Amino acid sequence: MHICSRLMTLLHDQGLDDTIVVVGGIVPEADIAELKALGIRAVFVPGSPMQQIIDFLYGAVRPRAEAL
């Protein structure tokens, strides 16, 4: 939580609020809602299906690429 909170603050301070931040690893279920409230776009825990991660990234990045 501490690292993610600091990361989101630093991104905000640099005007990078539109950066897509994804977290993965062993994350307590109780922390996921708080991470998302910080602006973390997705949290993938061990065992998350690879296709779920791919679909999220594709859906998050594609609209930005098409806008270029």
Short mmCIF file of the C-alpha atoms (twelve columns), coordinates in Angstrom:
data_MODEL
# 
_entry.id   MODEL 
# 
loop_
_atom_site.group_PDB 
_atom_site.id 
_atom_site.type_symbol 
_atom_site.label_atom_id 
_atom_site.label_alt_id 
_atom_site.label_comp_id 
_atom_site.label_asym_id 
_atom_site.label_seq_id 
_atom_site.Cartn_x 
_atom_site.Cartn_y 
_atom_site.Cartn_z 
_atom_site.pdbx_PDB_model_num 
ATOM 1  C CA . MET A 1  0.000   0.000   0.000   1 
ATOM 2  C CA . HIS A 2  2.764   2.406   0.921   1 
ATOM 3  C CA . ILE A 3  4.598   1.990   -2.374  1 
ATOM 4  C CA . CYS A 4  1.433   2.282   -4.452  1 
ATOM 5  C CA . SER A 5  0.277   5.349   -2.562  1 
ATOM 6  C CA . ARG A 6  3.645   7.015   -3.070  1 
ATOM 7  C CA . LEU A 7  3.763   6.028   -6.739  1 
ATOM 8  C CA . MET A 8  0.337   7.513   -7.410  1 
ATOM 9  C CA . THR A 9  1.306   10.726  -5.595  1 
ATOM 10 C CA . LEU A 10 4.496   11.047  -7.638  1 
ATOM 11 C CA . LEU A 11 2.644   10.429  -10.897 1 
ATOM 12 C CA . HIS A 12 0.048   13.038  -9.949  1 
ATOM 13 C CA . ASP A 13 2.753   15.552  -9.004  1 
ATOM 14 C CA . GLN A 14 4.271   15.111  -12.470 1 
ATOM 15 C CA . GLY A 15 0.918   15.580  -14.216 1 
ATOM 16 C CA . LEU A 16 0.769   11.938  -15.244 1 
ATOM 17 C CA . ASP A 17 -2.728  11.234  -13.957 1 
ATOM 18 C CA . ASP A 18 -3.614  9.399   -17.160 1 
ATOM 19 C CA . THR A 19 -0.924  6.738   -16.631 1 
ATOM 20 C CA . ILE A 20 -2.340  3.221   -16.459 1 
ATOM 21 C CA . VAL A 21 -0.993  1.603   -13.296 1 
ATOM 22 C CA . VAL A 22 -1.410  -2.141  -12.801 1 
ATOM 23 C CA . VAL A 23 -0.437  -4.111  -9.700  1 
ATOM 24 C CA . GLY A 24 0.214   -7.819  -9.488  1 
ATOM 25 C CA . GLY A 25 1.230   -10.228 -6.803  1 
ATOM 26 C CA . ILE A 26 0.082   -11.295 -3.388  1 
ATOM 27 C CA . VAL A 27 -2.382  -8.571  -2.455  1 
ATOM 28 C CA . PRO A 28 -4.778  -8.981  0.450   1 
ATOM 29 C CA . GLU A 29 -8.388  -8.927  -0.709  1 
ATOM 30 C CA . ALA A 30 -9.091  -6.111  1.742   1 
ATOM 31 C CA . ASP A 31 -6.500  -3.884  0.022   1 
ATOM 32 C CA . ILE A 32 -7.839  -4.178  -3.519  1 
ATOM 33 C CA . ALA A 33 -10.638 -1.617  -3.117  1 
ATOM 34 C CA . GLU A 34 -8.232  0.834   -1.497  1 
ATOM 35 C CA . LEU A 35 -5.698  0.372   -4.292  1 
ATOM 36 C CA . LYS A 36 -8.369  1.077   -6.884  1 
ATOM 37 C CA . ALA A 37 -9.442  4.159   -4.914  1 
ATOM 38 C CA . LEU A 38 -5.845  5.379   -5.230  1 
ATOM 39 C CA . GLY A 39 -6.170  5.133   -8.995  1 
ATOM 40 C CA . ILE A 40 -4.657  1.711   -9.592  1 
ATOM 41 C CA . ARG A 41 -6.534  0.525   -12.667 1 
ATOM 42 C CA . ALA A 42 -6.245  -3.223  -12.068 1 
ATOM 43 C CA . VAL A 43 -4.975  -5.665  -9.477  1 
ATOM 44 C CA . PHE A 44 -3.995  -9.151  -10.584 1 
ATOM 45 C CA . VAL A 45 -3.385  -11.723 -7.862  1 
ATOM 46 C CA . PRO A 46 -1.592  -15.067 -8.264  1 
ATOM 47 C CA . GLY A 47 -3.668  -17.382 -10.382 1 
ATOM 48 C CA . SER A 48 -5.212  -14.597 -12.452 1 
ATOM 49 C CA . PRO A 49 -5.805  -16.013 -15.907 1 
ATOM 50 C CA . MET A 50 -3.314  -14.699 -18.446 1 
ATOM 51 C CA . GLN A 51 -6.159  -13.972 -20.855 1 
ATOM 52 C CA . GLN A 52 -7.800  -11.728 -18.234 1 
ATOM 53 C CA . ILE A 53 -4.594  -9.701  -17.961 1 
ATOM 54 C CA . ILE A 54 -4.196  -9.508  -21.739 1 
ATOM 55 C CA . ASP A 55 -7.814  -8.431  -22.192 1 
ATOM 56 C CA . PHE A 56 -7.446  -5.719  -19.576 1 
ATOM 57 C CA . LEU A 57 -4.237  -4.344  -21.093 1 
ATOM 58 C CA . TYR A 58 -5.602  -4.473  -24.610 1 
ATOM 59 C CA . GLY A 59 -8.798  -2.707  -23.553 1 
ATOM 60 C CA . ALA A 60 -6.909  -0.060  -21.592 1 
ATOM 61 C CA . VAL A 61 -4.249  0.692   -24.198 1 
ATOM 62 C CA . ARG A 62 -6.038  0.282   -27.523 1 
ATOM 63 C CA . PRO A 63 -8.274  3.388   -27.238 1 
ATOM 64 C CA . ARG A 64 -5.161  5.467   -26.517 1 
ATOM 65 C CA . ALA A 65 -3.312  4.032   -29.510 1 
ATOM 66 C CA . GLU A 66 -6.276  4.669   -31.797 1 
ATOM 67 C CA . ALA A 67 -6.417  8.296   -30.631 1 
ATOM 68 C CA . LEU A 68 -2.849  8.952   -31.839 1 
# 
